[in-house]
Amino acid sequence: MMRNRVFASLEMAILALVPIAILGQAPKPAPKAASKATPKIWTGPKTPWGDPDLQGTWTSDDYIGVPMQRPTQVGTREAPTDEEIAQRQAQLQKQAETDSQEFVAENAKAAVNPPGHWGERARRPPRQTSLIVDPPDGRMPALTPEAQQRQAELQKVRQGNPGGPEDRSLYDRCITRGVTGSIFPVIYGNGTEIVQSPGFVTILTEMIHEARIVPLDGRPHAGKDIRTYMGDPRGHWEGATLVVETTNFTNKTGIGLNGGGVTHTEALKLVERFTRLDASTIKYEVTIDDPQTYTRPWTVSFPITQEPGYRNFEYACHEGNYALHNILSAARADEANKK
Amino acid sequence: MFRALAVLILSLAANSAFGQAAQAQRIPRLPNGKPNFTGLWQSMTTANWDIQDHIAQPGPFFQLGAVGAIPGGQGIVEGGEIPYRPEALAKKRENKANWWKLDPEVKCYMPGVPRATYMPYPLQIVQGTNNIAIAYEYATSNRVVNMGKPTEAPTDTWMGWSNGRWEADTLVVDVTGMNDQTWFDRAGNFHSEMLHVVERYSFRNPDVINYEATIEDPMVFTRPWKIGLPLYRRLDKNAQLTEFKCVEFAEELLYGDLRRQPKK
């Protein structure tokens, strides 16, 4: 018990140190690598029918661990300092060594966490201090009063023992992570494969085997009663950029990592922009607009990269979902014990 | 007179043959000259009920009456018979007798190949310049056919590992690396993890694909066998896949006994 407490306080100390290391630097102008100019005229690879060629498998791995919201102390500073970058580089180096050395570290919480090498890792330090790039403070805009209430209700449901599957997240249930949750960087499953044909772009994400078929022919959205988790995407080209506008959502997914966070409403509209910057980089940008949930539209952006040997695999989430079964049976056992 | 008629008939026949040839030329093609299968397609068979010939039957739940009955239909197996090994045939019969308790489709598990092709849901093909994506409406399952240098399946999966190549105007997809958890239909036809499927997609006309598959599995069958069926282009206005995420429809079945208050 004592030992655990020592460890706990050590962890607290480390946690307390990290923000200091990140935030301790005076906001000095850092290299603005993240804001490479968007090319107006496409000079990169094209498909035989003349569209910019975005095909391949891309990953958001490099932005694993970048917080969605910028710590308030960082203010409007978008880029990490040189020291923060060097620190992250060292951390990645150390992680790579650990991953290659051991199957499961002796002190790992193996009952809870998979071995380290199951995870995906950044290959280079990120160039942003937050995933949110607009508003300029990198913070999610204030929630509407209605959304605050929604969030409080959701938290209440999530806190207690689940009464049934519906009380757990759509991700726990292997149903979906939603559009943004499928591409935002997390511990693994960060791959997006793009396949193009005349008139269509397909965006396939590894986890949980989503395939978004984006028509480019200007057809109208599906009828208003067709509401789906992944929404109804329509695409067009603006110069080098693929613009995908998605509507017809349910009110059941969120915009956070893995589709978590406050649930949005059916009014949600997403505008995504995929811009190929060079052979191995696409700038991904998504603007989230749901006036019934957020007091203003906001934008998340990060690069996705092509990496040697990286590809999507089948993620049979539901087929192997022992976790949900165990969560529910544990909840029932817990309740039986308390009787 | 008769001779003139014969000439007329012959020339009509020739015209019609010419017409067919012209139509074959008009199939959609990509700039590289390959047939372009991009589009929304669907089978019109009852093969998902049974890939062999079958008559109409009552369904397992009498409450559903005619709505829950099983339609009859002609099978898609070439020659009609599936060459099961004797012990495998016994297992197939057992599967059929316990259909809805055992069929992975009921649990919303990914359907595997070839079953995904002839389920009663559409599928969307997007034919890229390097790879071909096939997205199935059922369970939002999908696969990407590698059209580059063939690669080996790194592990067994539900939807398998697909390597494609062209034989003239036919797309040939070699599928390996499938697990033994999927079935061919709701009649309990099954396979082992030794399953090897070779699919052939070719245009019959611009709106119909001839789909053929050779099934090989020495653990279960005494010889390779074939299925074949047409896939029709969905011509409905603005036709598209409609999300069918069936996990939540199977949750009561899979986890209902673990509810705090089980549903009555």
Chai-1 contact restraints between the chains, C-beta under 6 A:
chainA,res_idxA,chainB,res_idxB,connection_type,confidence,min_distance_angstrom,max_distance_angstrom,comment,restraint_id
A,T47,B,T129,contact,1.0,0.0,6.0,A-B,restraint_1
A,P48,B,P31,contact,1.0,0.0,6.0,A-B,restraint_2
A,W49,B,P31,contact,1.0,0.0,6.0,A-B,restraint_3
A,Q55,B,G128,contact,1.0,0.0,6.0,A-B,restraint_4
A,Q55,B,N130,contact,1.0,0.0,6.0,A-B,restraint_5
A,G163,B,R260,contact,1.0,0.0,6.0,A-B,restraint_6
A,G164,B,R259,contact,1.0,0.0,6.0,A-B,restraint_7
A,P165,B,E251,contact,1.0,0.0,6.0,A-B,restraint_8
A,P165,B,Y255,contact,1.0,0.0,6.0,A-B,restraint_9
A,C174,B,V247,contact,1.0,0.0,6.0,A-B,restraint_10
A,I175,B,K245,contact,1.0,0.0,6.0,A-B,restraint_11
A,I175,B,V247,contact,1.0,0.0,6.0,A-B,restraint_12
A,I175,B,E248,contact,1.0,0.0,6.0,A-B,restraint_13
A,V195,B,V126,contact,1.0,0.0,6.0,A-B,restraint_14
A,V195,B,G128,contact,1.0,0.0,6.0,A-B,restraint_15
A,V195,B,N131,contact,1.0,0.0,6.0,A-B,restraint_16
A,V195,B,A133,contact,1.0,0.0,6.0,A-B,restraint_17
A,Q196,B,G128,contact,1.0,0.0,6.0,A-B,restraint_18
A,S197,B,T38,contact,1.0,0.0,6.0,A-B,restraint_19
A,S197,B,V126,contact,1.0,0.0,6.0,A-B,restraint_20
A,S197,B,Q127,contact,1.0,0.0,6.0,A-B,restraint_21
A,F200,B,V126,contact,1.0,0.0,6.0,A-B,restraint_22
A,T202,B,V126,contact,1.0,0.0,6.0,A-B,restraint_23
A,T202,B,A133,contact,1.0,0.0,6.0,A-B,restraint_24
A,H209,B,N142,contact,1.0,0.0,6.0,A-B,restraint_25
A,A211,B,A135,contact,1.0,0.0,6.0,A-B,restraint_26
A,A211,B,N142,contact,1.0,0.0,6.0,A-B,restraint_27
A,I213,B,Q124,contact,1.0,0.0,6.0,A-B,restraint_28
A,R219,B,N238,contact,1.0,0.0,6.0,A-B,restraint_29
A,T228,B,E243,contact,1.0,0.0,6.0,A-B,restraint_30
A,E314,B,T157,contact,1.0,0.0,6.0,A-B,restraint_31
A,E314,B,M159,contact,1.0,0.0,6.0,A-B,restraint_32
A,A316,B,W158,contact,1.0,0.0,6.0,A-B,restraint_33
A,H318,B,V247,contact,1.0,0.0,6.0,A-B,restraint_34
A,E319,B,Y109,contact,1.0,0.0,6.0,A-B,restraint_35
A,L328,B,Y255,contact,1.0,0.0,6.0,A-B,restraint_36
A,L328,B,L258,contact,1.0,0.0,6.0,A-B,restraint_37
A,S329,B,L258,contact,1.0,0.0,6.0,A-B,restraint_38
A,R332,B,L258,contact,1.0,0.0,6.0,A-B,restraint_39
